[in-house]
Amino acid sequence: MIADFDAVIPEVGGKLQPLHAVYRKQCARKIESLAVGGEKRLTAIAAAVNARKVDEDEVRKIDPQLLSFFNVNTPEDYRRALEIAGLIPG
């Protein structure tokens, strides 16, 4: 049950996706503690809080193509994102 967790973090391609996670407010103190301690890896949050990891198969049930995890790092990526969104012809 989701109420038993402080965070829900998807795992896609074998990697945790902490920027796509949902966190309860009480996680803020633990996350701040990580930062103060010099931790720079966002994936460390999963071990610091009571997190439910959602595997890729479960994520694909609501996002079959994993488009919500599409990265935009280049002008070409941006163009592809616009195509996916239907804002320009593909």
PDB file of N, CA, C and O in Angstrom:
ATOM      1  N   MET A   1       0.839  -1.181   0.000  1.00  0.00           N
ATOM      2  CA  MET A   1       0.000   0.000   0.000  1.00  0.00           C
ATOM      3  C   MET A   1       0.888   1.250   0.000  1.00  0.00           C
ATOM      4  O   MET A   1       1.893   1.305   0.708  1.00  0.00           O
ATOM      5  N   ILE A   2       0.518   2.219  -0.776  1.00  0.00           N
ATOM      6  CA  ILE A   2       1.330   3.419  -0.956  1.00  0.00           C
ATOM      7  C   ILE A   2       1.496   4.206   0.356  1.00  0.00           C
ATOM      8  O   ILE A   2       2.510   4.876   0.552  1.00  0.00           O
ATOM      9  N   ALA A   3       0.520   4.125   1.232  1.00  0.00           N
ATOM     10  CA  ALA A   3       0.594   4.865   2.495  1.00  0.00           C
ATOM     11  C   ALA A   3       1.754   4.391   3.370  1.00  0.00           C
ATOM     12  O   ALA A   3       2.138   5.079   4.316  1.00  0.00           O
ATOM     13  N   ASP A   4       2.308   3.231   3.063  1.00  0.00           N
ATOM     14  CA  ASP A   4       3.417   2.688   3.846  1.00  0.00           C
ATOM     15  C   ASP A   4       4.775   3.247   3.440  1.00  0.00           C
ATOM     16  O   ASP A   4       5.791   2.901   4.043  1.00  0.00           O
ATOM     17  N   PHE A   5       4.803   4.108   2.426  1.00  0.00           N
ATOM     18  CA  PHE A   5       6.069   4.617   1.887  1.00  0.00           C
ATOM     19  C   PHE A   5       6.141   6.134   1.954  1.00  0.00           C
ATOM     20  O   PHE A   5       5.124   6.829   1.963  1.00  0.00           O
ATOM     21  N   ASP A   6       7.381   6.629   2.002  1.00  0.00           N
ATOM     22  CA  ASP A   6       7.611   8.074   2.000  1.00  0.00           C
ATOM     23  C   ASP A   6       7.917   8.599   0.603  1.00  0.00           C
ATOM     24  O   ASP A   6       7.858   9.803   0.354  1.00  0.00           O
ATOM     25  N   ALA A   7       8.246   7.680  -0.309  1.00  0.00           N
ATOM     26  CA  ALA A   7       8.557   8.077  -1.681  1.00  0.00           C
ATOM     27  C   ALA A   7       8.212   6.925  -2.619  1.00  0.00           C
ATOM     28  O   ALA A   7       8.221   5.757  -2.230  1.00  0.00           O
ATOM     29  N   VAL A   8       7.911   7.281  -3.852  1.00  0.00           N
ATOM     30  CA  VAL A   8       7.699   6.298  -4.915  1.00  0.00           C
ATOM     31  C   VAL A   8       8.639   6.703  -6.040  1.00  0.00           C
ATOM     32  O   VAL A   8       8.522   7.791  -6.604  1.00  0.00           O
ATOM     33  N   ILE A   9       9.585   5.799  -6.360  1.00  0.00           N
ATOM     34  CA  ILE A   9      10.638   6.125  -7.318  1.00  0.00           C
ATOM     35  C   ILE A   9      10.632   5.109  -8.452  1.00  0.00           C
ATOM     36  O   ILE A   9      10.838   3.919  -8.214  1.00  0.00           O
ATOM     37  N   PRO A  10      10.397   5.565  -9.692  1.00  0.00           N
ATOM     38  CA  PRO A  10      10.439   4.622 -10.814  1.00  0.00           C
ATOM     39  C   PRO A  10      11.869   4.193 -11.147  1.00  0.00           C
ATOM     40  O   PRO A  10      12.829   4.930 -10.925  1.00  0.00           O
ATOM     41  N   GLU A  11      11.976   2.981 -11.683  1.00  0.00           N
ATOM     42  CA  GLU A  11      13.254   2.453 -12.139  1.00  0.00           C
ATOM     43  C   GLU A  11      13.069   2.064 -13.603  1.00  0.00           C
ATOM     44  O   GLU A  11      12.267   1.190 -13.929  1.00  0.00           O
ATOM     45  N   VAL A  12      13.818   2.722 -14.474  1.00  0.00           N
ATOM     46  CA  VAL A  12      13.692   2.502 -15.922  1.00  0.00           C
ATOM     47  C   VAL A  12      15.074   2.228 -16.485  1.00  0.00           C
ATOM     48  O   VAL A  12      16.037   2.921 -16.156  1.00  0.00           O
ATOM     49  N   GLY A  13      15.166   1.229 -17.324  1.00  0.00           N
ATOM     50  CA  GLY A  13      16.461   0.878 -17.900  1.00  0.00           C
ATOM     51  C   GLY A  13      17.460   0.455 -16.840  1.00  0.00           C
ATOM     52  O   GLY A  13      18.669   0.623 -17.006  1.00  0.00           O
ATOM     53  N   GLY A  14      16.942  -0.099 -15.743  1.00  0.00           N
ATOM     54  CA  GLY A  14      17.825  -0.532 -14.669  1.00  0.00           C
ATOM     55  C   GLY A  14      18.360   0.589 -13.804  1.00  0.00           C
ATOM     56  O   GLY A  14      19.229   0.362 -12.963  1.00  0.00           O
ATOM     57  N   LYS A  15      17.848   1.808 -13.999  1.00  0.00           N
ATOM     58  CA  LYS A  15      18.337   2.958 -13.229  1.00  0.00           C
ATOM     59  C   LYS A  15      17.177   3.656 -12.523  1.00  0.00           C
ATOM     60  O   LYS A  15      16.107   3.855 -13.097  1.00  0.00           O
ATOM     61  N   LEU A  16      17.412   4.017 -11.279  1.00  0.00           N
ATOM     62  CA  LEU A  16      16.409   4.782 -10.541  1.00  0.00           C
ATOM     63  C   LEU A  16      16.254   6.161 -11.176  1.00  0.00           C
ATOM     64  O   LEU A  16      17.216   6.737 -11.683  1.00  0.00           O
ATOM     65  N   GLN A  17      15.045   6.670 -11.141  1.00  0.00           N
ATOM     66  CA  GLN A  17      14.726   7.966 -11.738  1.00  0.00           C
ATOM     67  C   GLN A  17      14.192   8.908 -10.652  1.00  0.00           C
ATOM     68  O   GLN A  17      12.994   9.188 -10.613  1.00  0.00           O
ATOM     69  N   PRO A  18      15.077   9.401  -9.765  1.00  0.00           N
ATOM     70  CA  PRO A  18      14.614  10.210  -8.634  1.00  0.00           C
ATOM     71  C   PRO A  18      13.975  11.539  -9.025  1.00  0.00           C
ATOM     72  O   PRO A  18      13.230  12.110  -8.228  1.00  0.00           O
ATOM     73  N   LEU A  19      14.238  12.041 -10.209  1.00  0.00           N
ATOM     74  CA  LEU A  19      13.593  13.289 -10.633  1.00  0.00           C
ATOM     75  C   LEU A  19      12.150  13.051 -11.082  1.00  0.00           C
ATOM     76  O   LEU A  19      11.382  14.000 -11.236  1.00  0.00           O
ATOM     77  N   HIS A  20      11.785  11.792 -11.291  1.00  0.00           N
ATOM     78  CA  HIS A  20      10.415  11.434 -11.668  1.00  0.00           C
ATOM     79  C   HIS A  20       9.653  10.857 -10.479  1.00  0.00           C
ATOM     80  O   HIS A  20       8.576  10.284 -10.647  1.00  0.00           O
ATOM     81  N   ALA A  21      10.196  11.005  -9.306  1.00  0.00           N
ATOM     82  CA  ALA A  21       9.614  10.409  -8.106  1.00  0.00           C
ATOM     83  C   ALA A  21       8.604  11.337  -7.448  1.00  0.00           C
ATOM     84  O   ALA A  21       8.495  12.519  -7.773  1.00  0.00           O
ATOM     85  N   VAL A  22       7.872  10.751  -6.512  1.00  0.00           N
ATOM     86  CA  VAL A  22       6.943  11.495  -5.669  1.00  0.00           C
ATOM     87  C   VAL A  22       7.417  11.302  -4.233  1.00  0.00           C
ATOM     88  O   VAL A  22       7.679  10.181  -3.797  1.00  0.00           O
ATOM     89  N   TYR A  23       7.525  12.416  -3.502  1.00  0.00           N
ATOM     90  CA  TYR A  23       8.051  12.384  -2.147  1.00  0.00           C
ATOM     91  C   TYR A  23       7.073  13.020  -1.165  1.00  0.00           C
ATOM     92  O   TYR A  23       6.391  13.992  -1.490  1.00  0.00           O
ATOM     93  N   ARG A  24       7.017  12.468   0.012  1.00  0.00           N
ATOM     94  CA  ARG A  24       6.268  13.117   1.100  1.00  0.00           C
ATOM     95  C   ARG A  24       7.156  14.229   1.681  1.00  0.00           C
ATOM     96  O   ARG A  24       8.381  14.192   1.563  1.00  0.00           O
ATOM     97  N   LYS A  25       6.516  15.201   2.300  1.00  0.00           N
ATOM     98  CA  LYS A  25       7.252  16.327   2.870  1.00  0.00           C
ATOM     99  C   LYS A  25       8.312  15.894   3.875  1.00  0.00           C
ATOM    100  O   LYS A  25       9.365  16.525   3.969  1.00  0.00           O
ATOM    101  N   GLN A  26       8.055  14.844   4.617  1.00  0.00           N
ATOM    102  CA  GLN A  26       9.017  14.434   5.644  1.00  0.00           C
ATOM    103  C   GLN A  26      10.338  13.947   5.062  1.00  0.00           C
ATOM    104  O   GLN A  26      11.305  13.775   5.803  1.00  0.00           O
ATOM    105  N   CYS A  27      10.401  13.722   3.751  1.00  0.00           N
ATOM    106  CA  CYS A  27      11.668  13.336   3.112  1.00  0.00           C
ATOM    107  C   CYS A  27      12.649  14.506   3.053  1.00  0.00           C
ATOM    108  O   CYS A  27      13.857  14.296   2.941  1.00  0.00           O
ATOM    109  N   ALA A  28      12.148  15.713   3.126  1.00  0.00           N
ATOM    110  CA  ALA A  28      12.991  16.902   2.957  1.00  0.00           C
ATOM    111  C   ALA A  28      14.165  16.912   3.930  1.00  0.00           C
ATOM    112  O   ALA A  28      15.286  17.246   3.547  1.00  0.00           O
ATOM    113  N   ARG A  29      13.915  16.549   5.180  1.00  0.00           N
ATOM    114  CA  ARG A  29      14.996  16.561   6.180  1.00  0.00           C
ATOM    115  C   ARG A  29      16.083  15.551   5.833  1.00  0.00           C
ATOM    116  O   ARG A  29      17.272  15.850   5.944  1.00  0.00           O
ATOM    117  N   LYS A  30      15.682  14.375   5.418  1.00  0.00           N
ATOM    118  CA  LYS A  30      16.673  13.355   5.073  1.00  0.00           C
ATOM    119  C   LYS A  30      17.448  13.742   3.817  1.00  0.00           C
ATOM    120  O   LYS A  30      18.655  13.515   3.731  1.00  0.00           O
ATOM    121  N   ILE A  31      16.755  14.320   2.856  1.00  0.00           N
ATOM    122  CA  ILE A  31      17.423  14.745   1.620  1.00  0.00           C
ATOM    123  C   ILE A  31      18.396  15.881   1.918  1.00  0.00           C
ATOM    124  O   ILE A  31      19.505  15.913   1.384  1.00  0.00           O
ATOM    125  N   GLU A  32      17.980  16.807   2.769  1.00  0.00           N
ATOM    126  CA  GLU A  32      18.876  17.900   3.163  1.00  0.00           C
ATOM    127  C   GLU A  32      20.105  17.347   3.877  1.00  0.00           C
ATOM    128  O   GLU A  32      21.221  17.822   3.665  1.00  0.00           O
ATOM    129  N   SER A  33      19.896  16.357   4.711  1.00  0.00           N
ATOM    130  CA  SER A  33      20.999  15.738   5.444  1.00  0.00           C
ATOM    131  C   SER A  33      22.004  15.106   4.472  1.00  0.00           C
ATOM    132  O   SER A  33      23.214  15.196   4.681  1.00  0.00           O
ATOM    133  N   LEU A  34      21.507  14.477   3.426  1.00  0.00           N
ATOM    134  CA  LEU A  34      22.392  13.907   2.404  1.00  0.00           C
ATOM    135  C   LEU A  34      23.242  15.005   1.770  1.00  0.00           C
ATOM    136  O   LEU A  34      24.452  14.854   1.606  1.00  0.00           O
ATOM    137  N   ALA A  35      22.587  16.113   1.415  1.00  0.00           N
ATOM    138  CA  ALA A  35      23.288  17.214   0.760  1.00  0.00           C
ATOM    139  C   ALA A  35      24.341  17.820   1.681  1.00  0.00           C
ATOM    140  O   ALA A  35      25.467  18.080   1.256  1.00  0.00           O
ATOM    141  N   VAL A  36      23.980  18.042   2.924  1.00  0.00           N
ATOM    142  CA  VAL A  36      24.918  18.612   3.894  1.00  0.00           C
ATOM    143  C   VAL A  36      26.108  17.678   4.088  1.00  0.00           C
ATOM    144  O   VAL A  36      27.235  18.130   4.295  1.00  0.00           O
ATOM    145  N   GLY A  37      25.854  16.390   4.021  1.00  0.00           N
ATOM    146  CA  GLY A  37      26.919  15.406   4.170  1.00  0.00           C
ATOM    147  C   GLY A  37      27.778  15.229   2.926  1.00  0.00           C
ATOM    148  O   GLY A  37      28.713  14.428   2.920  1.00  0.00           O
ATOM    149  N   GLY A  38      27.461  15.979   1.868  1.00  0.00           N
ATOM    150  CA  GLY A  38      28.275  15.944   0.661  1.00  0.00           C
ATOM    151  C   GLY A  38      27.813  14.959  -0.401  1.00  0.00           C
ATOM    152  O   GLY A  38      28.462  14.810  -1.436  1.00  0.00           O
ATOM    153  N   GLU A  39      26.686  14.282  -0.149  1.00  0.00           N
ATOM    154  CA  GLU A  39      26.180  13.330  -1.137  1.00  0.00           C
ATOM    155  C   GLU A  39      25.670  14.080  -2.364  1.00  0.00           C
ATOM    156  O   GLU A  39      24.866  15.004  -2.241  1.00  0.00           O
ATOM    157  N   LYS A  40      26.128  13.690  -3.526  1.00  0.00           N
ATOM    158  CA  LYS A  40      25.730  14.356  -4.761  1.00  0.00           C
ATOM    159  C   LYS A  40      24.847  13.478  -5.641  1.00  0.00           C
ATOM    160  O   LYS A  40      24.214  13.975  -6.572  1.00  0.00           O
ATOM    161  N   ARG A  41      24.799  12.190  -5.360  1.00  0.00           N
ATOM    162  CA  ARG A  41      23.995  11.276  -6.176  1.00  0.00           C
ATOM    163  C   ARG A  41      22.531  11.326  -5.738  1.00  0.00           C
ATOM    164  O   ARG A  41      22.215  11.007  -4.592  1.00  0.00           O
ATOM    165  N   LEU A  42      21.652  11.718  -6.633  1.00  0.00           N
ATOM    166  CA  LEU A  42      20.237  11.759  -6.298  1.00  0.00           C
ATOM    167  C   LEU A  42      19.693  10.369  -6.005  1.00  0.00           C
ATOM    168  O   LEU A  42      18.726  10.224  -5.256  1.00  0.00           O
ATOM    169  N   THR A  43      20.306   9.350  -6.587  1.00  0.00           N
ATOM    170  CA  THR A  43      19.839   7.984  -6.342  1.00  0.00           C
ATOM    171  C   THR A  43      20.050   7.559  -4.894  1.00  0.00           C
ATOM    172  O   THR A  43      19.442   6.583  -4.453  1.00  0.00           O
ATOM    173  N   ALA A  44      20.885   8.255  -4.150  1.00  0.00           N
ATOM    174  CA  ALA A  44      21.100   7.937  -2.738  1.00  0.00           C
ATOM    175  C   ALA A  44      19.836   8.169  -1.923  1.00  0.00           C
ATOM    176  O   ALA A  44      19.684   7.611  -0.837  1.00  0.00           O
ATOM    177  N   ILE A  45      18.945   8.976  -2.432  1.00  0.00           N
ATOM    178  CA  ILE A  45      17.689   9.248  -1.726  1.00  0.00           C
ATOM    179  C   ILE A  45      16.916   7.957  -1.485  1.00  0.00           C
ATOM    180  O   ILE A  45      16.313   7.782  -0.427  1.00  0.00           O
ATOM    181  N   ALA A  46      16.932   7.059  -2.456  1.00  0.00           N
ATOM    182  CA  ALA A  46      16.159   5.816  -2.348  1.00  0.00           C
ATOM    183  C   ALA A  46      16.548   5.005  -1.119  1.00  0.00           C
ATOM    184  O   ALA A  46      15.695   4.366  -0.502  1.00  0.00           O
ATOM    185  N   ALA A  47      17.810   5.025  -0.765  1.00  0.00           N
ATOM    186  CA  ALA A  47      18.271   4.278   0.405  1.00  0.00           C
ATOM    187  C   ALA A  47      18.048   5.059   1.704  1.00  0.00           C
ATOM    188  O   ALA A  47      17.998   4.472   2.785  1.00  0.00           O
ATOM    189  N   ALA A  48      17.915   6.372   1.593  1.00  0.00           N
ATOM    190  CA  ALA A  48      17.801   7.217   2.787  1.00  0.00           C
ATOM    191  C   ALA A  48      16.365   7.332   3.302  1.00  0.00           C
ATOM    192  O   ALA A  48      16.146   7.646   4.472  1.00  0.00           O
ATOM    193  N   VAL A  49      15.402   7.081   2.438  1.00  0.00           N
ATOM    194  CA  VAL A  49      13.996   7.193   2.831  1.00  0.00           C
ATOM    195  C   VAL A  49      13.308   5.846   2.604  1.00  0.00           C
ATOM    196  O   VAL A  49      13.850   4.964   1.938  1.00  0.00           O
ATOM    197  N   ASN A  50      12.137   5.706   3.152  1.00  0.00           N
ATOM    198  CA  ASN A  50      11.358   4.495   2.954  1.00  0.00           C
ATOM    199  C   ASN A  50      10.682   4.601   1.573  1.00  0.00           C
ATOM    200  O   ASN A  50       9.576   5.126   1.442  1.00  0.00           O
ATOM    201  N   ALA A  51      11.378   4.089   0.560  1.00  0.00           N
ATOM    202  CA  ALA A  51      10.931   4.271  -0.825  1.00  0.00           C
ATOM    203  C   ALA A  51      10.383   2.988  -1.425  1.00  0.00           C
ATOM    204  O   ALA A  51      10.894   1.895  -1.181  1.00  0.00           O
ATOM    205  N   ARG A  52       9.334   3.147  -2.212  1.00  0.00           N
ATOM    206  CA  ARG A  52       8.828   2.054  -3.035  1.00  0.00           C
ATOM    207  C   ARG A  52       9.407   2.259  -4.423  1.00  0.00           C
ATOM    208  O   ARG A  52       9.196   3.302  -5.041  1.00  0.00           O
ATOM    209  N   LYS A  53      10.133   1.272  -4.913  1.00  0.00           N
ATOM    210  CA  LYS A  53      10.679   1.334  -6.264  1.00  0.00           C
ATOM    211  C   LYS A  53       9.671   0.707  -7.215  1.00  0.00           C
ATOM    212  O   LYS A  53       9.191  -0.404  -6.989  1.00  0.00           O
ATOM    213  N   VAL A  54       9.361   1.427  -8.272  1.00  0.00           N
ATOM    214  CA  VAL A  54       8.405   0.951  -9.268  1.00  0.00           C
ATOM    215  C   VAL A  54       9.194   0.477 -10.474  1.00  0.00           C
ATOM    216  O   VAL A  54       9.881   1.268 -11.121  1.00  0.00           O
ATOM    217  N   ASP A  55       9.098  -0.821 -10.782  1.00  0.00           N
ATOM    218  CA  ASP A  55       9.906  -1.352 -11.883  1.00  0.00           C
ATOM    219  C   ASP A  55       9.340  -0.952 -13.245  1.00  0.00           C
ATOM    220  O   ASP A  55       8.189  -0.531 -13.361  1.00  0.00           O
ATOM    221  N   GLU A  56      10.173  -1.093 -14.260  1.00  0.00           N
ATOM    222  CA  GLU A  56       9.837  -0.639 -15.607  1.00  0.00           C
ATOM    223  C   GLU A  56       8.556  -1.278 -16.139  1.00  0.00           C
ATOM    224  O   GLU A  56       7.765  -0.605 -16.800  1.00  0.00           O
ATOM    225  N   ASP A  57       8.340  -2.550 -15.864  1.00  0.00           N
ATOM    226  CA  ASP A  57       7.118  -3.211 -16.345  1.00  0.00           C
ATOM    227  C   ASP A  57       5.873  -2.524 -15.805  1.00  0.00           C
ATOM    228  O   ASP A  57       4.882  -2.366 -16.518  1.00  0.00           O
ATOM    229  N   GLU A  58       5.928  -2.118 -14.544  1.00  0.00           N
ATOM    230  CA  GLU A  58       4.790  -1.430 -13.949  1.00  0.00           C
ATOM    231  C   GLU A  58       4.613  -0.034 -14.550  1.00  0.00           C
ATOM    232  O   GLU A  58       3.487   0.406 -14.783  1.00  0.00           O
ATOM    233  N   VAL A  59       5.717   0.653 -14.797  1.00  0.00           N
ATOM    234  CA  VAL A  59       5.659   1.983 -15.413  1.00  0.00           C
ATOM    235  C   VAL A  59       5.060   1.876 -16.820  1.00  0.00           C
ATOM    236  O   VAL A  59       4.261   2.723 -17.218  1.00  0.00           O
ATOM    237  N   ARG A  60       5.441   0.844 -17.567  1.00  0.00           N
ATOM    238  CA  ARG A  60       4.953   0.670 -18.943  1.00  0.00           C
ATOM    239  C   ARG A  60       3.442   0.465 -19.012  1.00  0.00           C
ATOM    240  O   ARG A  60       2.845   0.670 -20.069  1.00  0.00           O
ATOM    241  N   LYS A  61       2.820   0.070 -17.921  1.00  0.00           N
ATOM    242  CA  LYS A  61       1.367  -0.089 -17.911  1.00  0.00           C
ATOM    243  C   LYS A  61       0.663   1.247 -18.128  1.00  0.00           C
ATOM    244  O   LYS A  61      -0.438   1.291 -18.678  1.00  0.00           O
ATOM    245  N   ILE A  62       1.299   2.337 -17.697  1.00  0.00           N
ATOM    246  CA  ILE A  62       0.693   3.655 -17.873  1.00  0.00           C
ATOM    247  C   ILE A  62       1.435   4.508 -18.904  1.00  0.00           C
ATOM    248  O   ILE A  62       0.912   5.522 -19.367  1.00  0.00           O
ATOM    249  N   ASP A  63       2.642   4.099 -19.259  1.00  0.00           N
ATOM    250  CA  ASP A  63       3.456   4.830 -20.246  1.00  0.00           C
ATOM    251  C   ASP A  63       4.210   3.792 -21.094  1.00  0.00           C
ATOM    252  O   ASP A  63       5.414   3.603 -20.919  1.00  0.00           O
ATOM    253  N   PRO A  64       3.496   3.119 -22.012  1.00  0.00           N
ATOM    254  CA  PRO A  64       4.089   1.994 -22.757  1.00  0.00           C
ATOM    255  C   PRO A  64       5.389   2.319 -23.482  1.00  0.00           C
ATOM    256  O   PRO A  64       6.267   1.462 -23.576  1.00  0.00           O
ATOM    257  N   GLN A  65       5.527   3.518 -23.987  1.00  0.00           N
ATOM    258  CA  GLN A  65       6.734   3.895 -24.727  1.00  0.00           C
ATOM    259  C   GLN A  65       7.747   4.636 -23.854  1.00  0.00           C
ATOM    260  O   GLN A  65       8.795   5.058 -24.343  1.00  0.00           O
ATOM    261  N   LEU A  66       7.444   4.792 -22.583  1.00  0.00           N
ATOM    262  CA  LEU A  66       8.300   5.510 -21.633  1.00  0.00           C
ATOM    263  C   LEU A  66       8.615   6.933 -22.096  1.00  0.00           C
ATOM    264  O   LEU A  66       9.714   7.441 -21.872  1.00  0.00           O
ATOM    265  N   LEU A  67       7.652   7.559 -22.734  1.00  0.00           N
ATOM    266  CA  LEU A  67       7.862   8.915 -23.244  1.00  0.00           C
ATOM    267  C   LEU A  67       8.036   9.944 -22.128  1.00  0.00           C
ATOM    268  O   LEU A  67       8.637  10.996 -22.342  1.00  0.00           O
ATOM    269  N   SER A  68       7.518   9.646 -20.951  1.00  0.00           N
ATOM    270  CA  SER A  68       7.687  10.601 -19.848  1.00  0.00           C
ATOM    271  C   SER A  68       9.133  10.646 -19.360  1.00  0.00           C
ATOM    272  O   SER A  68       9.491  11.499 -18.548  1.00  0.00           O
ATOM    273  N   PHE A  69       9.964   9.727 -19.854  1.00  0.00           N
ATOM    274  CA  PHE A  69      11.377   9.695 -19.479  1.00  0.00           C
ATOM    275  C   PHE A  69      12.281  10.165 -20.615  1.00  0.00           C
ATOM    276  O   PHE A  69      13.502  10.029 -20.536  1.00  0.00           O
ATOM    277  N   PHE A  70      11.690  10.714 -21.662  1.00  0.00           N
ATOM    278  CA  PHE A  70      12.445  11.192 -22.822  1.00  0.00           C
ATOM    279  C   PHE A  70      13.284  12.402 -22.417  1.00  0.00           C
ATOM    280  O   PHE A  70      12.753  13.373 -21.878  1.00  0.00           O
ATOM    281  N   ASN A  71      14.579  12.347 -22.673  1.00  0.00           N
ATOM    282  CA  ASN A  71      15.487  13.447 -22.335  1.00  0.00           C
ATOM    283  C   ASN A  71      15.631  14.411 -23.504  1.00  0.00           C
ATOM    284  O   ASN A  71      15.689  13.996 -24.662  1.00  0.00           O
ATOM    285  N   VAL A  72      15.686  15.682 -23.195  1.00  0.00           N
ATOM    286  CA  VAL A  72      15.905  16.714 -24.209  1.00  0.00           C
ATOM    287  C   VAL A  72      17.232  17.380 -23.888  1.00  0.00           C
ATOM    288  O   VAL A  72      17.313  18.240 -23.011  1.00  0.00           O
ATOM    289  N   ASN A  73      18.279  16.970 -24.613  1.00  0.00           N
ATOM    290  CA  ASN A  73      19.623  17.487 -24.379  1.00  0.00           C
ATOM    291  C   ASN A  73      20.206  18.209 -25.579  1.00  0.00           C
ATOM    292  O   ASN A  73      21.192  18.934 -25.445  1.00  0.00           O
ATOM    293  N   THR A  74      19.620  18.025 -26.734  1.00  0.00           N
ATOM    294  CA  THR A  74      20.148  18.615 -27.965  1.00  0.00           C
ATOM    295  C   THR A  74      19.004  19.249 -28.751  1.00  0.00           C
ATOM    296  O   THR A  74      17.835  18.980 -28.473  1.00  0.00           O
ATOM    297  N   PRO A  75      19.332  20.083 -29.722  1.00  0.00           N
ATOM    298  CA  PRO A  75      18.278  20.630 -30.583  1.00  0.00           C
ATOM    299  C   PRO A  75      17.492  19.519 -31.297  1.00  0.00           C
ATOM    300  O   PRO A  75      16.290  19.659 -31.522  1.00  0.00           O
ATOM    301  N   GLU A  76      18.160  18.433 -31.647  1.00  0.00           N
ATOM    302  CA  GLU A  76      17.474  17.315 -32.299  1.00  0.00           C
ATOM    303  C   GLU A  76      16.477  16.655 -31.332  1.00  0.00           C
ATOM    304  O   GLU A  76      15.367  16.290 -31.721  1.00  0.00           O
ATOM    305  N   ASP A  77      16.892  16.511 -30.076  1.00  0.00           N
ATOM    306  CA  ASP A  77      15.984  15.959 -29.066  1.00  0.00           C
ATOM    307  C   ASP A  77      14.763  16.864 -28.906  1.00  0.00           C
ATOM    308  O   ASP A  77      13.634  16.385 -28.797  1.00  0.00           O
ATOM    309  N   TYR A  78      14.999  18.167 -28.894  1.00  0.00           N
ATOM    310  CA  TYR A  78      13.905  19.127 -28.747  1.00  0.00           C
ATOM    311  C   TYR A  78      12.928  19.002 -29.913  1.00  0.00           C
ATOM    312  O   TYR A  78      11.712  19.009 -29.720  1.00  0.00           O
ATOM    313  N   ARG A  79      13.463  18.888 -31.103  1.00  0.00           N
ATOM    314  CA  ARG A  79      12.604  18.716 -32.282  1.00  0.00           C
ATOM    315  C   ARG A  79      11.794  17.428 -32.162  1.00  0.00           C
ATOM    316  O   ARG A  79      10.602  17.415 -32.470  1.00  0.00           O
ATOM    317  N   ARG A  80      12.432  16.347 -31.717  1.00  0.00           N
ATOM    318  CA  ARG A  80      11.729  15.074 -31.553  1.00  0.00           C
ATOM    319  C   ARG A  80      10.636  15.211 -30.489  1.00  0.00           C
ATOM    320  O   ARG A  80       9.550  14.655 -30.648  1.00  0.00           O
ATOM    321  N   ALA A  81      10.908  15.933 -29.425  1.00  0.00           N
ATOM    322  CA  ALA A  81       9.909  16.152 -28.373  1.00  0.00           C
ATOM    323  C   ALA A  81       8.705  16.903 -28.932  1.00  0.00           C
ATOM    324  O   ALA A  81       7.562  16.579 -28.609  1.00  0.00           O
ATOM    325  N   LEU A  82       8.961  17.903 -29.765  1.00  0.00           N
ATOM    326  CA  LEU A  82       7.858  18.638 -30.400  1.00  0.00           C
ATOM    327  C   LEU A  82       7.050  17.731 -31.317  1.00  0.00           C
ATOM    328  O   LEU A  82       5.825  17.841 -31.373  1.00  0.00           O
ATOM    329  N   GLU A  83       7.721  16.836 -32.036  1.00  0.00           N
ATOM    330  CA  GLU A  83       7.028  15.875 -32.888  1.00  0.00           C
ATOM    331  C   GLU A  83       6.153  14.937 -32.058  1.00  0.00           C
ATOM    332  O   GLU A  83       4.994  14.697 -32.394  1.00  0.00           O
ATOM    333  N   ILE A  84       6.714  14.416 -30.982  1.00  0.00           N
ATOM    334  CA  ILE A  84       5.982  13.512 -30.114  1.00  0.00           C
ATOM    335  C   ILE A  84       4.733  14.198 -29.558  1.00  0.00           C
ATOM    336  O   ILE A  84       3.668  13.590 -29.450  1.00  0.00           O
ATOM    337  N   ALA A  85       4.886  15.469 -29.211  1.00  0.00           N
ATOM    338  CA  ALA A  85       3.762  16.240 -28.655  1.00  0.00           C
ATOM    339  C   ALA A  85       2.759  16.659 -29.726  1.00  0.00           C
ATOM    340  O   ALA A  85       1.697  17.198 -29.415  1.00  0.00           O
ATOM    341  N   GLY A  86       3.100  16.409 -30.978  1.00  0.00           N
ATOM    342  CA  GLY A  86       2.193  16.781 -32.075  1.00  0.00           C
ATOM    343  C   GLY A  86       2.213  18.251 -32.393  1.00  0.00           C
ATOM    344  O   GLY A  86       1.275  18.758 -33.009  1.00  0.00           O
ATOM    345  N   LEU A  87       3.264  18.959 -31.987  1.00  0.00           N
ATOM    346  CA  LEU A  87       3.346  20.399 -32.211  1.00  0.00           C
ATOM    347  C   LEU A  87       3.971  20.745 -33.544  1.00  0.00           C
ATOM    348  O   LEU A  87       3.799  21.854 -34.051  1.00  0.00           O
ATOM    349  N   ILE A  88       4.700  19.791 -34.116  1.00  0.00           N
ATOM    350  CA  ILE A  88       5.235  19.948 -35.470  1.00  0.00           C
ATOM    351  C   ILE A  88       5.088  18.595 -36.172  1.00  0.00           C
ATOM    352  O   ILE A  88       5.050  17.554 -35.515  1.00  0.00           O
ATOM    353  N   PRO A  89       5.004  18.612 -37.508  1.00  0.00           N
ATOM    354  CA  PRO A  89       4.859  17.329 -38.217  1.00  0.00           C
ATOM    355  C   PRO A  89       6.115  16.471 -38.097  1.00  0.00           C
ATOM    356  O   PRO A  89       7.236  16.980 -38.075  1.00  0.00           O
ATOM    357  N   GLY A  90       5.900  15.155 -38.021  1.00  0.00           N
ATOM    358  CA  GLY A  90       7.019  14.221 -37.867  1.00  0.00           C
ATOM    359  C   GLY A  90       7.594  13.728 -39.088  1.00  0.00           C
ATOM    360  O   GLY A  90       8.538  12.940 -39.052  1.00  0.00           O
TER     361      GLY A  90
END
